[in-house]
Amino acid sequence: MIECIVNVSEGSDAARIATIASAAGVVLLDVHSDPVHNRSVLTLAGTSESVMSAIRSVATVSIATLDIRDHTGVHPRLGVIDVVPFVPLPDLTTPAPDSDEAARAGEGVVRGEAARSRDEFAEWLGAKGVPCFLYGSQRRLSDIRRNAFTSLEPDTGPGRPHPSAGACCVGARRSLVAYNLWLRSHDLDLARSIAASMRRTTLQAMAFDMGDSVQASFNVLDPHQLPLDKLYSETSDLCSSRGVAIDHPELVGLLPARALYEVQPRLWNTLDLSVTRTVEWRLWNPPLIEGNVSAR
């Protein structure tokens, strides 16, 4: 069993998003789209074989449907199938590591199941003419974004971007939570400063100009050490110290149940969380394909 979170460079055309999402079939658990980022996050989960078949179909349809040369959006991207991380499903219920030994055991799971799926998909997509860069314990996604096609050559596929599909970042990692905080401000420099101040080993952060406001965008790498309510309160305090407030939070895609239960239930609604937004709940209650495309 494995999870794959596909980041596609299309977030505004509902018909295109639906066509791409439908290619995933029954393993599709969720679609989260944003027109300003111009990006959709598709969450797939199931057996390794079923997920691999689904992501190949999603990639094939995306490449046939989208052209990176026409793409505009605030989120950085290398290609139409931009980021494809694989996450072992047992990791969803494995407690966050409290020791070096537990951490090594967890990384072993990632290196095994997830890395095999990562390498298989990258070889397949590279053979289709789309260069792929691998990331995981030895290389970060941010390193690829900075150095692709300059000091860093693709791991599979040709040495230059595909004319219309660009390139793909294919990873193997533990589960994380993607979480946005929209600020009551138009000051992008301020949002960047707040994101930089919040950044730490367990928290990646960026800032975006969303047109009518700015956004601090986070990847919570360990929601046990940094629960979402703590992230919200720390960011709120930092914003207050700089004369700005949080407008609203946004969970991107799904989160593991263990991350939800780090937060007191009375705060779930305020923080844009619910049991139905967990991977585990969706695995047992799969949504209809035509009914799970959502956009803020």
Buried (B, 14 or more C-beta within 10 A) or exposed (E): BBBBBBBBBBBBBEEBBBBBBBBBBEBBBBBBBBBBBBBBBBBBBBEBEBBBBBBBBBBBBBBEBBEBEEBEBBBBBBBBBBBBBBBBBEBBEBEBBEEEEEEEEBBEBBBEBBBBBBBBBBBBBBEBEBBBBBBBEEBBBEBBBEEBBEEBEBBBBEEEBBEBBBBBBBBBBBBBBBBBBBBEBEBBEBBBBBBEBBEEEBBBBBBBBBEEBBBBBBBBBBBBBBBBBBBBEBBBEBBEEEEBEBBBBBBBBBBBBBBBEBBEEEBBEEBBBBEEBBBBBBBEEBBEBEEBBEEE
